[in-house]
Amino acid sequence: MALILLSQIRIVVNGCDGLEFLSARDVMEAMESLVQILYSDGFGFTLSETGLLQRTIMKAFNLPLKT
């Protein structure tokens, strides 16, 4: 199962401009530090702290980022 996941990460990363220099391990390490903070005291909004590399990875994998 893990080999299938790693293979899929490599396929997506190699097909995206700006990410072809990353390995699957680099992608997982970059996404490890993603921070999302949910305020639930009546406001109901989410703040995210992402860098350029994280936003590029999320766009390549079509992951939504609530801001």
mmCIF file of the N, C-alpha and C atoms, coordinates in Angstrom:
data_MODEL
# 
_entry.id   MODEL 
# 
loop_
_atom_site.group_PDB 
_atom_site.id 
_atom_site.type_symbol 
_atom_site.label_atom_id 
_atom_site.label_alt_id 
_atom_site.label_comp_id 
_atom_site.label_asym_id 
_atom_site.label_entity_id 
_atom_site.label_seq_id 
_atom_site.pdbx_PDB_ins_code 
_atom_site.Cartn_x 
_atom_site.Cartn_y 
_atom_site.Cartn_z 
_atom_site.occupancy 
_atom_site.B_iso_or_equiv 
_atom_site.pdbx_formal_charge 
_atom_site.auth_seq_id 
_atom_site.auth_comp_id 
_atom_site.auth_asym_id 
_atom_site.auth_atom_id 
_atom_site.pdbx_PDB_model_num 
ATOM 1   N N  . MET A 1 1  ? 0.821   -1.182 0.000   1.00 0.00 ? 1  MET A N  1 
ATOM 2   C CA . MET A 1 1  ? 0.000   0.000  0.000   1.00 0.00 ? 1  MET A CA 1 
ATOM 3   C C  . MET A 1 1  ? 0.878   1.264  0.000   1.00 0.00 ? 1  MET A C  1 
ATOM 4   N N  . ALA A 1 2  ? 1.927   1.227  0.807   1.00 0.00 ? 2  ALA A N  1 
ATOM 5   C CA . ALA A 1 2  ? 2.812   2.391  0.884   1.00 0.00 ? 2  ALA A CA 1 
ATOM 6   C C  . ALA A 1 2  ? 3.533   2.636  -0.439  1.00 0.00 ? 2  ALA A C  1 
ATOM 7   N N  . LEU A 1 3  ? 3.912   1.571  -1.138  1.00 0.00 ? 3  LEU A N  1 
ATOM 8   C CA . LEU A 1 3  ? 4.588   1.736  -2.426  1.00 0.00 ? 3  LEU A CA 1 
ATOM 9   C C  . LEU A 1 3  ? 3.663   2.349  -3.468  1.00 0.00 ? 3  LEU A C  1 
ATOM 10  N N  . ILE A 1 4  ? 2.390   1.996  -3.416  1.00 0.00 ? 4  ILE A N  1 
ATOM 11  C CA . ILE A 1 4  ? 1.416   2.583  -4.340  1.00 0.00 ? 4  ILE A CA 1 
ATOM 12  C C  . ILE A 1 4  ? 1.275   4.071  -4.064  1.00 0.00 ? 4  ILE A C  1 
ATOM 13  N N  . LEU A 1 5  ? 1.200   4.438  -2.785  1.00 0.00 ? 5  LEU A N  1 
ATOM 14  C CA . LEU A 1 5  ? 1.086   5.840  -2.410  1.00 0.00 ? 5  LEU A CA 1 
ATOM 15  C C  . LEU A 1 5  ? 2.322   6.628  -2.846  1.00 0.00 ? 5  LEU A C  1 
ATOM 16  N N  . LEU A 1 6  ? 3.496   6.105  -2.587  1.00 0.00 ? 6  LEU A N  1 
ATOM 17  C CA . LEU A 1 6  ? 4.728   6.788  -2.990  1.00 0.00 ? 6  LEU A CA 1 
ATOM 18  C C  . LEU A 1 6  ? 4.824   6.933  -4.506  1.00 0.00 ? 6  LEU A C  1 
ATOM 19  N N  . SER A 1 7  ? 4.409   5.894  -5.225  1.00 0.00 ? 7  SER A N  1 
ATOM 20  C CA . SER A 1 7  ? 4.420   5.956  -6.681  1.00 0.00 ? 7  SER A CA 1 
ATOM 21  C C  . SER A 1 7  ? 3.483   7.038  -7.195  1.00 0.00 ? 7  SER A C  1 
ATOM 22  N N  . GLN A 1 8  ? 2.310   7.149  -6.606  1.00 0.00 ? 8  GLN A N  1 
ATOM 23  C CA . GLN A 1 8  ? 1.351   8.169  -7.031  1.00 0.00 ? 8  GLN A CA 1 
ATOM 24  C C  . GLN A 1 8  ? 1.867   9.569  -6.718  1.00 0.00 ? 8  GLN A C  1 
ATOM 25  N N  . ILE A 1 9  ? 2.517   9.741  -5.571  1.00 0.00 ? 9  ILE A N  1 
ATOM 26  C CA . ILE A 1 9  ? 3.109   11.042 -5.232  1.00 0.00 ? 9  ILE A CA 1 
ATOM 27  C C  . ILE A 1 9  ? 4.166   11.415 -6.261  1.00 0.00 ? 9  ILE A C  1 
ATOM 28  N N  . ARG A 1 10 ? 5.017   10.469 -6.642  1.00 0.00 ? 10 ARG A N  1 
ATOM 29  C CA . ARG A 1 10 ? 6.051   10.744 -7.652  1.00 0.00 ? 10 ARG A CA 1 
ATOM 30  C C  . ARG A 1 10 ? 5.440   11.130 -8.987  1.00 0.00 ? 10 ARG A C  1 
ATOM 31  N N  . ILE A 1 11 ? 4.368   10.444 -9.397  1.00 0.00 ? 11 ILE A N  1 
ATOM 32  C CA . ILE A 1 11 ? 3.728   10.744 -10.680 1.00 0.00 ? 11 ILE A CA 1 
ATOM 33  C C  . ILE A 1 11 ? 3.180   12.164 -10.691 1.00 0.00 ? 11 ILE A C  1 
ATOM 34  N N  . VAL A 1 12 ? 2.492   12.547 -9.622  1.00 0.00 ? 12 VAL A N  1 
ATOM 35  C CA . VAL A 1 12 ? 1.909   13.892 -9.554  1.00 0.00 ? 12 VAL A CA 1 
ATOM 36  C C  . VAL A 1 12 ? 2.997   14.950 -9.506  1.00 0.00 ? 12 VAL A C  1 
ATOM 37  N N  . VAL A 1 13 ? 4.026   14.727 -8.703  1.00 0.00 ? 13 VAL A N  1 
ATOM 38  C CA . VAL A 1 13 ? 5.100   15.713 -8.554  1.00 0.00 ? 13 VAL A CA 1 
ATOM 39  C C  . VAL A 1 13 ? 5.873   15.877 -9.861  1.00 0.00 ? 13 VAL A C  1 
ATOM 40  N N  . ASN A 1 14 ? 6.158   14.787 -10.556 1.00 0.00 ? 14 ASN A N  1 
ATOM 41  C CA . ASN A 1 14 ? 6.900   14.889 -11.815 1.00 0.00 ? 14 ASN A CA 1 
ATOM 42  C C  . ASN A 1 14 ? 6.093   15.569 -12.911 1.00 0.00 ? 14 ASN A C  1 
ATOM 43  N N  . GLY A 1 15 ? 4.773   15.562 -12.815 1.00 0.00 ? 15 GLY A N  1 
ATOM 44  C CA . GLY A 1 15 ? 3.932   16.194 -13.819 1.00 0.00 ? 15 GLY A CA 1 
ATOM 45  C C  . GLY A 1 15 ? 3.640   17.654 -13.550 1.00 0.00 ? 15 GLY A C  1 
ATOM 46  N N  . CYS A 1 16 ? 4.124   18.184 -12.443 1.00 0.00 ? 16 CYS A N  1 
ATOM 47  C CA . CYS A 1 16 ? 3.824   19.568 -12.068 1.00 0.00 ? 16 CYS A CA 1 
ATOM 48  C C  . CYS A 1 16 ? 5.065   20.440 -12.229 1.00 0.00 ? 16 CYS A C  1 
ATOM 49  N N  . ASP A 1 17 ? 4.891   21.580 -12.891 1.00 0.00 ? 17 ASP A N  1 
ATOM 50  C CA . ASP A 1 17 ? 6.001   22.526 -13.045 1.00 0.00 ? 17 ASP A CA 1 
ATOM 51  C C  . ASP A 1 17 ? 6.377   23.102 -11.684 1.00 0.00 ? 17 ASP A C  1 
ATOM 52  N N  . GLY A 1 18 ? 7.642   23.153 -11.409 1.00 0.00 ? 18 GLY A N  1 
ATOM 53  C CA . GLY A 1 18 ? 8.136   23.718 -10.161 1.00 0.00 ? 18 GLY A CA 1 
ATOM 54  C C  . GLY A 1 18 ? 8.328   22.709 -9.054  1.00 0.00 ? 18 GLY A C  1 
ATOM 55  N N  . LEU A 1 19 ? 7.834   21.493 -9.239  1.00 0.00 ? 19 LEU A N  1 
ATOM 56  C CA . LEU A 1 19 ? 7.977   20.476 -8.206  1.00 0.00 ? 19 LEU A CA 1 
ATOM 57  C C  . LEU A 1 19 ? 8.811   19.286 -8.654  1.00 0.00 ? 19 LEU A C  1 
ATOM 58  N N  . GLU A 1 20 ? 9.234   19.271 -9.898  1.00 0.00 ? 20 GLU A N  1 
ATOM 59  C CA . GLU A 1 20 ? 9.931   18.099 -10.421 1.00 0.00 ? 20 GLU A CA 1 
ATOM 60  C C  . GLU A 1 20 ? 11.266  17.830 -9.724  1.00 0.00 ? 20 GLU A C  1 
ATOM 61  N N  . PHE A 1 21 ? 11.781  18.801 -8.991  1.00 0.00 ? 21 PHE A N  1 
ATOM 62  C CA . PHE A 1 21 ? 13.042  18.615 -8.275  1.00 0.00 ? 21 PHE A CA 1 
ATOM 63  C C  . PHE A 1 21 ? 12.835  17.954 -6.907  1.00 0.00 ? 21 PHE A C  1 
ATOM 64  N N  . LEU A 1 22 ? 11.585  17.763 -6.473  1.00 0.00 ? 22 LEU A N  1 
ATOM 65  C CA . LEU A 1 22 ? 11.299  17.186 -5.166  1.00 0.00 ? 22 LEU A CA 1 
ATOM 66  C C  . LEU A 1 22 ? 11.118  15.677 -5.238  1.00 0.00 ? 22 LEU A C  1 
ATOM 67  N N  . SER A 1 23 ? 11.544  14.990 -4.202  1.00 0.00 ? 23 SER A N  1 
ATOM 68  C CA . SER A 1 23 ? 11.253  13.560 -4.077  1.00 0.00 ? 23 SER A CA 1 
ATOM 69  C C  . SER A 1 23 ? 9.955   13.412 -3.281  1.00 0.00 ? 23 SER A C  1 
ATOM 70  N N  . ALA A 1 24 ? 9.435   12.202 -3.214  1.00 0.00 ? 24 ALA A N  1 
ATOM 71  C CA . ALA A 1 24 ? 8.220   11.954 -2.445  1.00 0.00 ? 24 ALA A CA 1 
ATOM 72  C C  . ALA A 1 24 ? 8.455   12.280 -0.965  1.00 0.00 ? 24 ALA A C  1 
ATOM 73  N N  . ARG A 1 25 ? 9.644   11.982 -0.481  1.00 0.00 ? 25 ARG A N  1 
ATOM 74  C CA . ARG A 1 25 ? 9.966   12.288 0.913   1.00 0.00 ? 25 ARG A CA 1 
ATOM 75  C C  . ARG A 1 25 ? 9.973   13.788 1.165   1.00 0.00 ? 25 ARG A C  1 
ATOM 76  N N  . ASP A 1 26 ? 10.523  14.561 0.219   1.00 0.00 ? 26 ASP A N  1 
ATOM 77  C CA . ASP A 1 26 ? 10.537  16.022 0.356   1.00 0.00 ? 26 ASP A CA 1 
ATOM 78  C C  . ASP A 1 26 ? 9.122   16.588 0.400   1.00 0.00 ? 26 ASP A C  1 
ATOM 79  N N  . VAL A 1 27 ? 8.231   16.028 -0.410  1.00 0.00 ? 27 VAL A N  1 
ATOM 80  C CA . VAL A 1 27 ? 6.839   16.490 -0.431  1.00 0.00 ? 27 VAL A CA 1 
ATOM 81  C C  . VAL A 1 27 ? 6.185   16.233 0.923   1.00 0.00 ? 27 VAL A C  1 
ATOM 82  N N  . MET A 1 28 ? 6.368   15.035 1.459   1.00 0.00 ? 28 MET A N  1 
ATOM 83  C CA . MET A 1 28 ? 5.757   14.709 2.754   1.00 0.00 ? 28 MET A CA 1 
ATOM 84  C C  . MET A 1 28 ? 6.341   15.570 3.875   1.00 0.00 ? 28 MET A C  1 
ATOM 85  N N  . GLU A 1 29 ? 7.644   15.858 3.827   1.00 0.00 ? 29 GLU A N  1 
ATOM 86  C CA . GLU A 1 29 ? 8.256   16.713 4.843   1.00 0.00 ? 29 GLU A CA 1 
ATOM 87  C C  . GLU A 1 29 ? 7.763   18.154 4.739   1.00 0.00 ? 29 GLU A C  1 
ATOM 88  N N  . ALA A 1 30 ? 7.562   18.633 3.525   1.00 0.00 ? 30 ALA A N  1 
ATOM 89  C CA . ALA A 1 30 ? 7.073   20.000 3.342   1.00 0.00 ? 30 ALA A CA 1 
ATOM 90  C C  . ALA A 1 30 ? 5.649   20.147 3.855   1.00 0.00 ? 30 ALA A C  1 
ATOM 91  N N  . MET A 1 31 ? 4.831   19.116 3.681   1.00 0.00 ? 31 MET A N  1 
ATOM 92  C CA . MET A 1 31 ? 3.437   19.197 4.102   1.00 0.00 ? 31 MET A CA 1 
ATOM 93  C C  . MET A 1 31 ? 3.254   18.900 5.586   1.00 0.00 ? 31 MET A C  1 
ATOM 94  N N  . GLU A 1 32 ? 4.287   18.397 6.235   1.00 0.00 ? 32 GLU A N  1 
ATOM 95  C CA . GLU A 1 32 ? 4.194   18.073 7.659   1.00 0.00 ? 32 GLU A CA 1 
ATOM 96  C C  . GLU A 1 32 ? 3.984   19.325 8.504   1.00 0.00 ? 32 GLU A C  1 
ATOM 97  N N  . SER A 1 33 ? 4.514   20.443 8.071   1.00 0.00 ? 33 SER A N  1 
ATOM 98  C CA . SER A 1 33 ? 4.445   21.665 8.866   1.00 0.00 ? 33 SER A CA 1 
ATOM 99  C C  . SER A 1 33 ? 3.248   22.550 8.523   1.00 0.00 ? 33 SER A C  1 
ATOM 100 N N  . LEU A 1 34 ? 2.300   22.036 7.754   1.00 0.00 ? 34 LEU A N  1 
ATOM 101 C CA . LEU A 1 34 ? 1.110   22.824 7.415   1.00 0.00 ? 34 LEU A CA 1 
ATOM 102 C C  . LEU A 1 34 ? 0.297   23.082 8.677   1.00 0.00 ? 34 LEU A C  1 
ATOM 103 N N  . VAL A 1 35 ? -0.077  24.328 8.877   1.00 0.00 ? 35 VAL A N  1 
ATOM 104 C CA . VAL A 1 35 ? -0.806  24.718 10.081  1.00 0.00 ? 35 VAL A CA 1 
ATOM 105 C C  . VAL A 1 35 ? -2.148  25.310 9.673   1.00 0.00 ? 35 VAL A C  1 
ATOM 106 N N  . GLN A 1 36 ? -3.224  24.780 10.275  1.00 0.00 ? 36 GLN A N  1 
ATOM 107 C CA . GLN A 1 36 ? -4.537  25.378 10.098  1.00 0.00 ? 36 GLN A CA 1 
ATOM 108 C C  . GLN A 1 36 ? -5.122  25.633 11.474  1.00 0.00 ? 36 GLN A C  1 
ATOM 109 N N  . ILE A 1 37 ? -5.670  26.816 11.670  1.00 0.00 ? 37 ILE A N  1 
ATOM 110 C CA . ILE A 1 37 ? -6.245  27.204 12.951  1.00 0.00 ? 37 ILE A CA 1 
ATOM 111 C C  . ILE A 1 37 ? -7.715  27.506 12.715  1.00 0.00 ? 37 ILE A C  1 
ATOM 112 N N  . LEU A 1 38 ? -8.589  26.861 13.457  1.00 0.00 ? 38 LEU A N  1 
ATOM 113 C CA . LEU A 1 38 ? -10.030 27.063 13.327  1.00 0.00 ? 38 LEU A CA 1 
ATOM 114 C C  . LEU A 1 38 ? -10.522 27.862 14.525  1.00 0.00 ? 38 LEU A C  1 
ATOM 115 N N  . TYR A 1 39 ? -11.131 28.997 14.247  1.00 0.00 ? 39 TYR A N  1 
ATOM 116 C CA . TYR A 1 39 ? -11.741 29.799 15.292  1.00 0.00 ? 39 TYR A CA 1 
ATOM 117 C C  . TYR A 1 39 ? -13.217 29.437 15.350  1.00 0.00 ? 39 TYR A C  1 
ATOM 118 N N  . SER A 1 40 ? -13.680 28.968 16.499  1.00 0.00 ? 40 SER A N  1 
ATOM 119 C CA . SER A 1 40 ? -15.058 28.509 16.589  1.00 0.00 ? 40 SER A CA 1 
ATOM 120 C C  . SER A 1 40 ? -15.877 29.317 17.585  1.00 0.00 ? 40 SER A C  1 
ATOM 121 N N  . ASP A 1 41 ? -15.396 30.459 17.988  1.00 0.00 ? 41 ASP A N  1 
ATOM 122 C CA . ASP A 1 41 ? -16.140 31.267 18.961  1.00 0.00 ? 41 ASP A CA 1 
ATOM 123 C C  . ASP A 1 41 ? -17.106 32.233 18.270  1.00 0.00 ? 41 ASP A C  1 
ATOM 124 N N  . GLY A 1 42 ? -17.920 31.707 17.390  1.00 0.00 ? 42 GLY A N  1 
ATOM 125 C CA . GLY A 1 42 ? -18.908 32.525 16.702  1.00 0.00 ? 42 GLY A CA 1 
ATOM 126 C C  . GLY A 1 42 ? -18.456 33.035 15.351  1.00 0.00 ? 42 GLY A C  1 
ATOM 127 N N  . PHE A 1 43 ? -17.167 33.045 15.098  1.00 0.00 ? 43 PHE A N  1 
ATOM 128 C CA . PHE A 1 43 ? -16.676 33.543 13.822  1.00 0.00 ? 43 PHE A CA 1 
ATOM 129 C C  . PHE A 1 43 ? -16.724 32.450 12.757  1.00 0.00 ? 43 PHE A C  1 
ATOM 130 N N  . GLY A 1 44 ? -16.281 31.246 13.105  1.00 0.00 ? 44 GLY A N  1 
ATOM 131 C CA . GLY A 1 44 ? -16.351 30.112 12.184  1.00 0.00 ? 44 GLY A CA 1 
ATOM 132 C C  . GLY A 1 44 ? -15.476 30.238 10.957  1.00 0.00 ? 44 GLY A C  1 
ATOM 133 N N  . PHE A 1 45 ? -14.306 30.798 11.086  1.00 0.00 ? 45 PHE A N  1 
ATOM 134 C CA . PHE A 1 45 ? -13.413 30.870 9.932   1.00 0.00 ? 45 PHE A CA 1 
ATOM 135 C C  . PHE A 1 45 ? -12.094 30.180 10.245  1.00 0.00 ? 45 PHE A C  1 
ATOM 136 N N  . THR A 1 46 ? -11.351 29.859 9.201   1.00 0.00 ? 46 THR A N  1 
ATOM 137 C CA . THR A 1 46 ? -10.104 29.119 9.323   1.00 0.00 ? 46 THR A CA 1 
ATOM 138 C C  . THR A 1 46 ? -8.961  29.956 8.779   1.00 0.00 ? 46 THR A C  1 
ATOM 139 N N  . LEU A 1 47 ? -7.862  29.994 9.503   1.00 0.00 ? 47 LEU A N  1 
ATOM 140 C CA . LEU A 1 47 ? -6.648  30.644 9.034   1.00 0.00 ? 47 LEU A CA 1 
ATOM 141 C C  . LEU A 1 47 ? -5.610  29.575 8.738   1.00 0.00 ? 47 LEU A C  1 
ATOM 142 N N  . SER A 1 48 ? -4.857  29.750 7.678   1.00 0.00 ? 48 SER A N  1 
ATOM 143 C CA . SER A 1 48 ? -3.815  28.791 7.315   1.00 0.00 ? 48 SER A CA 1 
ATOM 144 C C  . SER A 1 48 ? -2.502  29.527 7.129   1.00 0.00 ? 48 SER A C  1 
ATOM 145 N N  . GLU A 1 49 ? -1.439  28.894 7.583   1.00 0.00 ? 49 GLU A N  1 
ATOM 146 C CA . GLU A 1 49 ? -0.106  29.429 7.367   1.00 0.00 ? 49 GLU A CA 1 
ATOM 147 C C  . GLU A 1 49 ? 0.604   28.486 6.408   1.00 0.00 ? 49 GLU A C  1 
ATOM 148 N N  . THR A 1 50 ? 0.716   28.903 5.163   1.00 0.00 ? 50 THR A N  1 
ATOM 149 C CA . THR A 1 50 ? 1.370   28.069 4.163   1.00 0.00 ? 50 THR A CA 1 
ATOM 150 C C  . THR A 1 50 ? 2.411   28.898 3.420   1.00 0.00 ? 50 THR A C  1 
ATOM 151 N N  . GLY A 1 51 ? 3.454   28.228 3.033   1.00 0.00 ? 51 GLY A N  1 
ATOM 152 C CA . GLY A 1 51 ? 4.480   28.853 2.224   1.00 0.00 ? 51 GLY A CA 1 
ATOM 153 C C  . GLY A 1 51 ? 4.197   28.609 0.746   1.00 0.00 ? 51 GLY A C  1 
ATOM 154 N N  . LEU A 1 52 ? 5.008   29.178 -0.093  1.00 0.00 ? 52 LEU A N  1 
ATOM 155 C CA . LEU A 1 52 ? 4.835   29.031 -1.538  1.00 0.00 ? 52 LEU A CA 1 
ATOM 156 C C  . LEU A 1 52 ? 4.934   27.573 -1.960  1.00 0.00 ? 52 LEU A C  1 
ATOM 157 N N  . LEU A 1 53 ? 5.895   26.844 -1.415  1.00 0.00 ? 53 LEU A N  1 
ATOM 158 C CA . LEU A 1 53 ? 6.070   25.434 -1.765  1.00 0.00 ? 53 LEU A CA 1 
ATOM 159 C C  . LEU A 1 53 ? 4.845   24.616 -1.354  1.00 0.00 ? 53 LEU A C  1 
ATOM 160 N N  . GLN A 1 54 ? 4.312   24.858 -0.162  1.00 0.00 ? 54 GLN A N  1 
ATOM 161 C CA . GLN A 1 54 ? 3.128   24.129 0.295   1.00 0.00 ? 54 GLN A CA 1 
ATOM 162 C C  . GLN A 1 54 ? 1.919   24.434 -0.577  1.00 0.00 ? 54 GLN A C  1 
ATOM 163 N N  . ARG A 1 55 ? 1.739   25.703 -0.956  1.00 0.00 ? 55 ARG A N  1 
ATOM 164 C CA . ARG A 1 55 ? 0.603   26.055 -1.828  1.00 0.00 ? 55 ARG A CA 1 
ATOM 165 C C  . ARG A 1 55 ? 0.737   25.396 -3.194  1.00 0.00 ? 55 ARG A C  1 
ATOM 166 N N  . THR A 1 56 ? 1.967   25.305 -3.715  1.00 0.00 ? 56 THR A N  1 
ATOM 167 C CA . THR A 1 56 ? 2.199   24.659 -4.998  1.00 0.00 ? 56 THR A CA 1 
ATOM 168 C C  . THR A 1 56 ? 1.887   23.168 -4.912  1.00 0.00 ? 56 THR A C  1 
ATOM 169 N N  . ILE A 1 57 ? 2.302   22.531 -3.831  1.00 0.00 ? 57 ILE A N  1 
ATOM 170 C CA . ILE A 1 57 ? 2.020   21.102 -3.642  1.00 0.00 ? 57 ILE A CA 1 
ATOM 171 C C  . ILE A 1 57 ? 0.520   20.866 -3.522  1.00 0.00 ? 57 ILE A C  1 
ATOM 172 N N  . MET A 1 58 ? -0.158  21.705 -2.761  1.00 0.00 ? 58 MET A N  1 
ATOM 173 C CA . MET A 1 58 ? -1.605  21.542 -2.587  1.00 0.00 ? 58 MET A CA 1 
ATOM 174 C C  . MET A 1 58 ? -2.344  21.742 -3.908  1.00 0.00 ? 58 MET A C  1 
ATOM 175 N N  . LYS A 1 59 ? -1.884  22.674 -4.716  1.00 0.00 ? 59 LYS A N  1 
ATOM 176 C CA . LYS A 1 59 ? -2.501  22.886 -6.022  1.00 0.00 ? 59 LYS A CA 1 
ATOM 177 C C  . LYS A 1 59 ? -2.275  21.682 -6.931  1.00 0.00 ? 59 LYS A C  1 
ATOM 178 N N  . ALA A 1 60 ? -1.079  21.091 -6.874  1.00 0.00 ? 60 ALA A N  1 
ATOM 179 C CA . ALA A 1 60 ? -0.765  19.928 -7.724  1.00 0.00 ? 60 ALA A CA 1 
ATOM 180 C C  . ALA A 1 60 ? -1.646  18.729 -7.368  1.00 0.00 ? 60 ALA A C  1 
ATOM 181 N N  . PHE A 1 61 ? -1.961  18.572 -6.079  1.00 0.00 ? 61 PHE A N  1 
ATOM 182 C CA . PHE A 1 61 ? -2.777  17.458 -5.632  1.00 0.00 ? 61 PHE A CA 1 
ATOM 183 C C  . PHE A 1 61 ? -4.257  17.801 -5.525  1.00 0.00 ? 61 PHE A C  1 
ATOM 184 N N  . ASN A 1 62 ? -4.637  19.004 -5.954  1.00 0.00 ? 62 ASN A N  1 
ATOM 185 C CA . ASN A 1 62 ? -6.027  19.476 -5.904  1.00 0.00 ? 62 ASN A CA 1 
ATOM 186 C C  . ASN A 1 62 ? -6.617  19.402 -4.494  1.00 0.00 ? 62 ASN A C  1 
ATOM 187 N N  . LEU A 1 63 ? -5.834  19.844 -3.510  1.00 0.00 ? 63 LEU A N  1 
ATOM 188 C CA . LEU A 1 63 ? -6.303  19.865 -2.129  1.00 0.00 ? 63 LEU A CA 1 
ATOM 189 C C  . LEU A 1 63 ? -6.838  21.260 -1.811  1.00 0.00 ? 63 LEU A C  1 
ATOM 190 N N  . PRO A 1 64 ? -8.022  21.331 -1.227  1.00 0.00 ? 64 PRO A N  1 
ATOM 191 C CA . PRO A 1 64 ? -8.572  22.651 -0.896  1.00 0.00 ? 64 PRO A CA 1 
ATOM 192 C C  . PRO A 1 64 ? -7.848  23.252 0.303   1.00 0.00 ? 64 PRO A C  1 
ATOM 193 N N  . LEU A 1 65 ? -7.654  24.549 0.281   1.00 0.00 ? 65 LEU A N  1 
ATOM 194 C CA . LEU A 1 65 ? -7.028  25.260 1.373   1.00 0.00 ? 65 LEU A CA 1 
ATOM 195 C C  . LEU A 1 65 ? -7.997  26.335 1.823   1.00 0.00 ? 65 LEU A C  1 
ATOM 196 N N  . LYS A 1 66 ? -8.568  26.159 2.982   1.00 0.00 ? 66 LYS A N  1 
ATOM 197 C CA . LYS A 1 66 ? -9.507  27.156 3.512   1.00 0.00 ? 66 LYS A CA 1 
ATOM 198 C C  . LYS A 1 66 ? -8.729  28.305 4.095   1.00 0.00 ? 66 LYS A C  1 
ATOM 199 N N  . THR A 1 67 ? -9.050  29.516 3.659   1.00 0.00 ? 67 THR A N  1 
ATOM 200 C CA . THR A 1 67 ? -8.375  30.693 4.205   1.00 0.00 ? 67 THR A CA 1 
ATOM 201 C C  . THR A 1 67 ? -9.388  31.676 4.677   1.00 0.00 ? 67 THR A C  1 
# 
